[in-house]
Amino acid sequence: MRRNTEDKTLYRNYVRKWKFLIHEYELVKRKRHPKFRFVSDFYRFHQTHRQTFLKYYHRFQQRGTEEALVPQKRGPKWKSRQISGYIERQILQHRQKGINRYEICQLLAPTLQHRTPSPSTVYRVSRRQGLNRLTPPLKQEKRRIVKQKAGELGHLDCHHLSKDLIATDPTRYYLVCVIDACTRLAWAEVVTDVKSLTVMFSALKSFNLLHQRYQLQFAEVLTDNGSEFAAPTRPATHPFERMLRELGIKHRYTRPYRPQTNGKVERFWRTVNEDLIEGTTFASLAEFQDELEQYLLYYNEMRPHQALGGQTPKQINASCQRITEHIQG
């Protein structure tokens, strides 16, 4: 009885067919074929599709073996596409905290580098474990952003100032503010625009000043999804995102159209408007900057806060530092 499993007829037919077609194709490309002038005539005569032929042709050019001319196994190479158990556990740990797939990719990128899963992969893993939709406990965990230590979380935002703020200057100015979630220590810089590079330098200046004056160093920063702050898909090329990466600060994003998530800095804008800006016109930009600096020092070191139990941000910061030193000591 004939054993069909060892029959190489189909193999030889495929090899003979594609070697002949490749030879004909190369003659056409060198303008030496006696019958075909154009490659389209060659495809039409042999009733072969251009994409199919070029697939075999390029495969044969790269490998140089007859096996390249035989149909290959179709479908995805599952072994190369399957993520490891370690990565899947990391994804699930972050997802159980209510973090979305884009933030998970950003969190895993520094340690996994070229093995970082795509957002669609994170979604498939979450869906497989039933975590693609946030349950009420997960939503509560996502919204819980109250921090208990100085520097754990900084709120950062931009604020538009009125054009008639400075009597002799109709230029539109803006404020860029950083405020600590725990101590309410804050600092703001006046800028002429809210482009990403300008915001980056003003935020860096505020970080440095808060660190020098109050020994405050941020671990995380929360911003909205504006183009001056956010570029989740290309953080390495965005000035603000790149600055946070270089400083080792984790970037968190508010929910779109949900300014309440960044409520501490929004409340700061209201306080500044009521105490310093409303009903006041300044003679020059230098005067406004000087008044703003004096007010920020008053806000941080002398003004009692209701949310802090009647203490000043500087007093709360000192208490946090004493607790940290006691724990470390």
C-alpha positions in Angstrom: 0.0 0.0 0.0 1.3 3.5 -0.9 2.2 5.7 2.0 0.9 9.2 1.2 2.7 10.7 4.2 6.0 10.3 2.5 4.9 11.4 -0.9 6.9 14.5 -2.0 5.0 15.1 -5.2 3.2 18.2 -3.9 6.5 19.5 -2.5 8.3 19.1 -5.8 5.4 20.6 -7.8 5.4 23.8 -5.6 9.2 24.1 -5.9 9.2 23.6 -9.7 6.3 26.0 -10.2 7.8 28.9 -8.1 11.3 28.5 -9.4 10.0 28.8 -13.0 7.9 31.8 -12.1 10.8 33.5 -10.3 13.0 32.9 -13.3 10.4 34.4 -15.6 9.9 37.4 -13.3 13.6 38.2 -13.2 13.8 38.1 -17.0 10.9 40.6 -17.2 12.6 42.8 -14.7 15.8 42.8 -16.7 13.9 43.5 -19.9 15.1 40.3 -21.5 11.9 38.3 -21.6 10.9 37.4 -25.2 7.2 37.6 -24.6 6.4 39.9 -21.7 7.2 43.6 -21.7 5.6 44.6 -18.4 5.3 42.7 -15.1 1.5 43.2 -15.2 1.5 41.1 -18.4 3.5 38.4 -16.6 1.0 38.3 -13.7 -2.0 38.2 -16.0 -0.6 35.4 -18.3 0.3 33.1 -15.4 -2.9 34.0 -13.5 -1.1 34.8 -10.3 -1.7 37.6 -7.8 1.0 40.2 -7.4 0.9 40.1 -3.6 1.0 36.2 -3.5 3.9 36.0 -5.9 6.0 38.7 -4.1 5.5 36.9 -0.8 7.1 33.8 -2.2 9.7 35.7 -4.1 11.0 37.8 -1.2 10.9 34.8 1.1 13.1 32.9 -1.4 15.4 35.8 -1.7 15.9 36.0 2.0 16.2 32.3 2.8 17.6 30.9 -0.4 16.2 27.4 0.3 13.5 25.4 -1.4 11.4 25.3 1.8 10.7 28.9 1.3 8.7 28.1 -1.9 6.4 25.7 0.0 3.2 27.0 1.7 3.9 27.8 5.4 1.8 27.1 8.4 -0.9 29.9 8.6 -2.1 31.7 11.7 -0.3 33.6 14.5 2.9 32.3 16.1 1.3 31.8 19.5 4.5 31.1 21.4 6.0 34.5 20.4 2.8 36.4 21.0 2.0 34.9 24.4 3.0 37.1 27.4 4.7 35.6 30.4 3.0 34.9 33.7 5.1 37.6 35.4 3.9 40.3 33.0 0.3 39.1 33.4 0.5 39.2 37.2 1.9 42.8 37.0 -1.0 43.8 34.7 -3.6 42.3 37.1 -2.0 43.9 40.2 -2.3 47.4 38.6 -5.7 46.7 37.2 -7.1 45.7 40.6 -6.1 49.2 41.7 -8.4 50.7 39.1 -5.7 51.9 36.7 -6.6 51.9 33.0 -4.7 50.1 30.3 -2.8 53.1 29.0 -1.5 54.0 32.5 -0.5 50.3 33.0 1.6 50.4 29.9 3.3 53.5 31.1 4.0 52.0 34.5 5.4 48.8 33.0 7.6 50.5 30.4 10.6 51.4 32.6 11.1 47.8 33.8 10.0 45.8 30.8 11.3 48.1 28.0 10.9 46.2 24.7 8.7 43.6 26.3 6.1 46.2 27.4 2.6 44.9 26.4 0.4 47.1 24.2 -2.8 48.6 25.5 -4.9 46.0 23.6 -2.9 43.2 25.2 -3.6 44.7 28.7 -7.3 44.9 27.8 -7.4 41.2 26.7 -5.7 40.1 29.9 -8.1 42.2 32.0 -11.1 40.8 30.0 -9.9 37.2 30.5 -9.8 37.7 34.2 -13.2 39.6 34.3 -11.6 42.9 35.1 -12.3 44.8 31.9 -15.2 46.6 33.6 -14.5 48.3 37.0 -16.6 47.1 39.9 -17.7 49.6 42.5 -14.8 48.7 44.8 -12.3 49.2 42.0 -13.9 52.6 41.1 -13.5 53.6 44.7 -9.9 52.6 44.7 -9.3 54.5 41.5 -10.8 57.7 43.0 -8.9 57.4 46.3 -6.1 59.9 45.8 -5.8 61.2 49.4 -2.2 61.1 50.4 -0.8 60.9 53.9 2.8 62.0 53.4 4.3 65.2 52.1 5.4 64.8 48.4 3.4 61.7 47.7 1.1 63.5 45.2 1.3 66.9 43.6 -1.6 68.6 41.8 -0.6 70.7 38.8 -2.7 72.9 36.6 -2.7 76.1 34.4 -4.9 79.1 35.0 -5.9 81.9 32.6 -5.6 85.4 33.9 -7.7 88.4 32.7 -6.3 90.6 30.0 -7.0 93.7 32.1 -5.0 92.4 35.0 -2.1 94.8 34.1 -3.1 98.3 33.2 -0.6 99.0 30.5 -0.2 95.5 29.1 -3.1 93.8 27.2 -1.1 90.6 26.9 -2.8 87.4 28.1 -0.8 85.8 31.0 -1.2 82.5 32.7 -0.4 80.8 36.0 1.2 77.4 36.4 0.7 76.0 39.9 2.0 73.0 41.8 0.3 72.2 45.1 1.1 69.3 47.5 -2.0 67.1 48.3 -1.0 66.5 51.9 0.5 69.7 53.2 -1.1 72.2 50.7 2.3 73.8 50.1 2.0 75.6 46.7 3.9 77.6 44.2 2.9 79.3 41.0 4.8 80.9 38.1 3.6 83.5 35.6 4.0 82.5 31.9 3.0 84.0 28.6 1.7 80.8 27.1 0.7 77.3 28.0 2.8 75.4 25.5 4.3 72.1 26.7 7.9 73.5 26.8 6.9 76.6 28.7 4.8 74.6 31.2 7.7 72.1 31.6 10.2 74.9 32.6 7.8 76.6 35.0 6.9 73.3 36.7 10.5 72.4 37.0 11.2 75.8 38.6 8.3 75.3 41.1 9.6 71.8 41.9 13.1 73.1 42.6 11.8 76.0 44.8 9.6 73.8 46.9 12.4 71.4 47.4 14.9 74.1 48.4 12.7 76.0 50.7 10.5 73.2 52.2 12.5 70.0 51.4 9.5 68.8 49.4 10.1 66.2 46.7 7.2 64.7 44.7 6.7 61.0 43.9 3.6 61.5 41.8 2.0 64.4 39.9 -1.6 64.6 38.9 -2.6 66.7 35.8 -5.5 66.9 33.4 -5.2 65.5 29.8 -4.3 68.7 28.1 -1.7 68.7 25.4 0.6 70.8 27.6 0.8 68.0 30.1 -0.2 64.7 28.6 1.1 62.5 25.8 0.4 58.9 27.0 1.3 57.4 23.6 4.6 59.2 23.1 5.9 60.3 26.5 9.6 60.2 25.5 9.1 63.0 23.0 6.9 65.3 25.1 8.8 67.9 27.1 6.7 67.7 30.3 6.4 63.9 30.2 10.1 63.6 29.6 10.9 65.9 32.5 8.9 63.8 34.9 10.6 60.7 33.6 14.0 62.2 34.2 13.1 63.3 37.7 11.6 59.8 38.5 8.1 61.3 39.1 5.1 59.1 38.2 2.5 60.9 36.0 -1.2 60.4 36.8 -4.1 61.7 34.7 -7.5 63.0 35.7 -10.6 61.6 34.1 -11.6 63.6 31.0 -14.1 66.3 31.8 -13.8 65.7 35.5 -12.0 68.7 37.1 -13.1 67.6 40.6 -10.3 64.9 40.5 -7.8 67.8 40.6 -9.9 69.7 43.1 -7.1 70.9 45.4 -5.5 73.0 42.7 -8.9 74.2 41.5 -9.6 75.4 45.0 -6.2 77.1 45.1 -7.2 79.1 42.0 -10.4 80.3 43.8 -8.4 81.3 46.8 -5.9 83.3 44.8 -8.6 85.0 42.8 -10.4 86.1 46.0 -7.4 87.1 48.0 -5.1 88.7 45.3 -6.6 89.2 41.8 -10.3 90.1 41.9 -10.9 93.8 41.8 -7.2 94.6 41.5 -5.2 96.1 38.5 -1.5 96.0 38.6 0.8 98.7 37.1 3.2 96.2 35.5 4.0 92.6 35.2 6.9 92.9 37.6 4.6 94.3 40.3 2.2 91.4 39.8 5.0 88.9 40.1 6.3 90.5 43.3 2.8 90.6 44.8 2.2 86.9 43.8 5.5 85.8 45.4 4.7 87.6 48.7 1.2 86.1 48.7 2.6 82.5 48.1 4.9 82.9 51.0 2.0 84.1 53.1 -0.2 81.2 51.9 2.4 78.6 52.7 3.8 79.9 56.0 1.2 82.2 57.7 -2.3 81.5 56.4 -4.2 78.9 58.4 -6.2 76.3 56.4 -9.5 74.9 57.3 -8.7 71.6 55.6 -5.6 71.4 57.8 -7.3 71.9 61.1 -6.3 75.6 61.3 -2.6 74.9 60.8 -0.4 76.4 58.0 1.0 74.2 55.2 4.5 74.9 56.6 3.5 73.5 60.0 2.0 70.4 58.5 5.1 69.9 56.4 7.3 70.1 59.5 5.1 67.6 61.3 5.4 65.2 58.3 9.2 65.5 58.3 9.4 64.8 62.0 7.3 61.7 61.5 9.4 60.5 58.6 12.6 61.0 60.5 11.2 59.1 63.5 10.2 56.2 61.3 13.5 56.1 59.5 15.5 56.5 62.7 
